[in-house]
């Protein structure tokens, strides 16, 4: 059965610095016409940065849409014409000051499939060297580290609720178990 919806027309409802809200008229598999509203996003990268101790680098960051501080892994949006690995390397350095020699792509996730085309690429970074963070002017972060077990416990307790962080921890845990 073909479940594909085909675009008939598209319009931009709102355009920001990097997000765009669109409305498309689509032909459904049954031939009927409907509309879909969605957000286009350039994509992002999240990094599970593992210290020599085995602990993982985290950050606390205020997220305006929800008006609260979240525990997250280092992450950021992909710049135009930037490879995902470059994004991960850049974001890790900017947000935490760390540079990693060993990078493994663990996978990707689609966090909001009902209303966005965003794809988040997930990397494991090891063999870290500490440096100086270079946060953007509009970023305020607290950097700290946790063991993988403690991080998973915070997920189970509902203290880590960020989906990209949860998925990345799950994939990192699996990768580490299989490769140690």
C-alpha positions in Angstrom: 0.0 0.0 0.0 1.4 3.4 -1.0 1.0 5.8 2.0 2.8 8.7 0.4 1.1 12.2 0.4 2.0 14.3 -2.6 2.5 18.1 -2.4 0.1 20.1 -4.6 1.2 23.6 -3.4 3.2 25.2 -0.6 3.3 28.5 1.2 5.5 30.1 3.8 3.5 31.2 6.8 6.5 32.6 8.8 10.2 32.9 8.2 12.7 33.3 11.0 16.5 33.3 11.1 16.6 29.6 10.7 13.1 28.2 11.1 10.3 28.4 8.5 6.6 27.5 9.1 5.0 26.2 6.0 1.5 25.1 4.9 1.2 22.6 2.1 -1.9 21.3 0.2 -1.4 17.6 -0.3 -3.1 14.8 -2.1 -3.7 11.9 0.2 -3.2 8.2 -0.8 -7.0 7.9 -1.1 -7.1 10.9 -3.6 -8.6 13.4 -1.1 -6.9 16.7 -0.5 -5.8 18.0 2.9 -3.3 20.4 4.3 -0.2 20.0 6.4 1.5 22.7 8.5 5.1 22.1 9.5 8.4 23.6 10.5 11.5 23.3 8.4 14.8 23.1 10.4 18.4 22.8 9.1 19.1 19.8 11.4 21.3 19.5 14.4 24.0 17.3 16.0 24.2 16.0 19.6 27.5 14.8 21.1 28.0 12.2 23.8 31.5 13.3 24.9 33.2 10.7 27.1 36.0 11.8 29.5 39.0 9.6 30.3 37.2 8.8 33.6 34.3 7.4 31.6 32.0 10.2 32.7 30.0 12.1 30.1 30.0 15.8 29.6 26.7 17.5 30.2 25.4 21.0 30.3 22.6 22.9 32.0 20.9 25.4 29.8 17.8 27.6 30.1 15.4 26.9 27.3 13.1 29.8 26.6 10.1 28.0 25.0 9.5 26.0 28.2 11.0 28.6 30.6 13.2 26.2 32.6 16.7 24.9 32.8 17.3 21.5 31.2 20.1 19.0 31.5 21.4 18.2 28.0 24.3 16.9 26.1 26.3 19.4 24.0 24.4 20.0 20.7 23.7 22.6 18.1 22.2 23.3 14.7 24.0 22.5 11.4 25.3 25.6 9.6 24.8 25.9 5.8 27.1 23.6 3.8 28.5 22.1 7.0 29.0 18.3 7.4 27.4 16.8 10.5 30.8 15.8 11.9 32.0 19.4 11.6 29.0 20.6 13.4 29.6 18.2 16.3 33.2 19.2 16.5 32.4 22.9 16.4 29.6 22.6 19.0 31.6 20.5 21.4 34.4 23.1 21.3 32.1 26.1 21.5 30.0 24.9 24.3 32.4 22.8 26.4 36.0 23.7 25.3 36.7 20.0 24.6 38.3 18.7 21.4 37.9 15.0 20.6 40.2 12.8 18.6 37.9 9.8 18.2 34.4 10.2 16.7 31.8 7.6 16.0 28.4 8.3 14.5 25.8 6.4 16.5 22.7 7.3 14.5 20.1 9.9 14.0 16.7 10.8 15.2 13.6 12.7 14.0 12.4 14.4 17.2 9.1 16.0 16.0 7.8 13.9 13.0 4.3 15.3 13.3 5.3 19.0 12.7 9.0 19.3 11.7 11.5 17.9 9.3 14.4 18.2 11.8 17.0 15.4 11.9 19.4 15.2 14.8 22.7 13.3 14.1 24.2 11.6 17.2 27.9 11.2 17.7 30.1 9.6 20.4 33.3 11.6 21.0 36.3 10.2 22.9 39.9 10.9 23.6 39.1 14.5 24.8 41.5 17.4 25.3 40.3 20.2 27.5 40.4 23.8 26.2 38.4 27.0 26.5 34.7 27.1 25.6 33.6 29.7 23.0 29.9 30.0 23.7 27.8 32.2 21.4 26.9 35.6 22.9 23.3 34.5 23.5 24.3 31.2 25.3 24.7 30.7 29.0 25.7 27.1 30.0 26.9 25.3 33.1 29.2 22.4 32.1 29.5 19.3 34.4 29.9 15.6 34.0 28.1 12.4 35.2 28.7 8.7 34.9 26.5 7.0 32.3 24.7 5.1 35.1 23.9 8.3 37.0 22.7 10.0 33.7 20.4 7.0 33.0 19.1 7.2 36.6 18.3 10.9 36.0 16.4 9.9 32.9 14.4 7.3 34.8 13.7 9.9 37.6 12.4 12.4 35.1 15.2 14.9 35.7 16.6 14.5 32.1 13.6 14.9 29.8 15.3 16.3 26.6 14.6 13.8 23.9 17.9 14.2 22.0 19.8 13.5 25.2 17.7 10.5 26.1 18.1 8.9 22.6 21.8 9.7 22.5 22.4 8.1 25.9 20.5 5.0 24.9 22.6 4.6 21.7 25.8 5.4 23.6 25.1 2.9 26.3 24.4 0.2 23.7 27.6 1.1 21.7 29.8 1.1 24.8 28.4 -2.3 26.0 29.1 -3.8 22.5 32.6 -2.3 22.1 34.2 -2.8 25.5 
